[in-house]
Amino acid sequence: MRTTGGERILKATLSGDGLPASCTPLDAGAEKAPDPEIRASWFPSGAASGAQGRCGSYYVSLKDHTLYAWQTNDDWVEENRRSAQ
């Protein structure tokens, strides 16, 4: 995570083959996932092109049982704005 904003990346191992039930699939062609704003050696490059859904304010990509997720600063700001209302 970046300590000066809301940029986050994470990796999680899932027991199932699909996205968690609380996630929503991306509408094909309607919403393009932005590239993560930060990088790490363990986070795959090109994750945005394989984005499959949104889990809250995170874009997500699932490869085998590994979930990769990233949040942009703008999404973090919007999430905090909504939760403050």
C-alpha positions in Angstrom: 0.0 0.0 0.0 1.1 3.5 -0.5 1.1 5.5 2.8 0.3 8.8 1.1 -2.9 7.8 -0.6 -5.4 5.0 -1.1 -3.5 2.9 -3.6 -3.5 -0.8 -2.6 -2.6 -4.1 -4.1 -3.1 -7.5 -2.5 -2.9 -11.2 -3.2 -5.1 -13.9 -1.5 -5.4 -17.6 -1.9 -9.0 -18.8 -2.3 -10.5 -22.2 -1.6 -13.0 -21.9 -4.4 -12.8 -21.6 -8.2 -14.7 -18.3 -8.5 -14.8 -14.8 -7.2 -16.2 -14.4 -3.7 -20.0 -14.0 -3.5 -19.7 -10.3 -2.4 -17.9 -9.4 -5.7 -19.6 -8.3 -8.9 -18.4 -9.3 -12.4 -17.3 -6.5 -14.7 -19.8 -5.8 -17.5 -18.0 -6.9 -20.6 -17.1 -3.9 -22.7 -18.7 -1.4 -20.4 -16.1 -0.9 -17.7 -12.3 -1.2 -18.3 -10.2 -1.7 -15.2 -7.4 0.8 -14.7 -3.9 -0.3 -14.2 -2.7 -0.5 -10.6 -1.0 2.6 -9.5 1.7 0.8 -7.5 3.8 -2.3 -8.3 5.4 -5.2 -6.4 7.5 -8.1 -7.6 4.7 -10.6 -6.6 1.9 -8.8 -8.4 1.5 -9.7 -12.0 2.0 -7.1 -14.7 -1.0 -6.8 -17.0 -3.5 -7.6 -14.2 -5.9 -4.9 -15.4 -6.3 -6.6 -18.8 -7.5 -9.8 -17.0 -9.8 -8.0 -14.5 -12.9 -10.0 -13.9 -14.8 -8.1 -11.3 -15.1 -5.6 -8.4 -15.0 -6.4 -4.8 -16.0 -3.2 -3.1 -13.6 -0.6 -4.3 -11.1 -3.1 -5.5 -10.7 -4.4 -9.1 -9.9 -8.2 -9.0 -8.4 -10.8 -11.2 -8.5 -14.5 -10.4 -5.8 -17.0 -11.7 -6.3 -20.5 -10.5 -7.0 -20.0 -6.8 -5.1 -16.8 -6.5 -7.0 -13.5 -6.3 -5.1 -10.3 -7.2 -6.8 -7.1 -6.2 -6.0 -3.4 -6.6 -7.5 -0.1 -5.5 -6.8 3.2 -7.1 -6.6 6.4 -5.1 -9.7 7.8 -6.8 -11.7 4.7 -5.8 -10.4 5.0 -2.2 -11.4 8.6 -2.0 -14.9 7.8 -3.4 -15.3 4.9 -1.0 -14.5 7.1 2.0 -16.8 9.8 0.7 -19.7 7.3 0.5 -19.0 5.8 3.9 -19.0 9.3 5.5 -22.5 10.1 4.3 
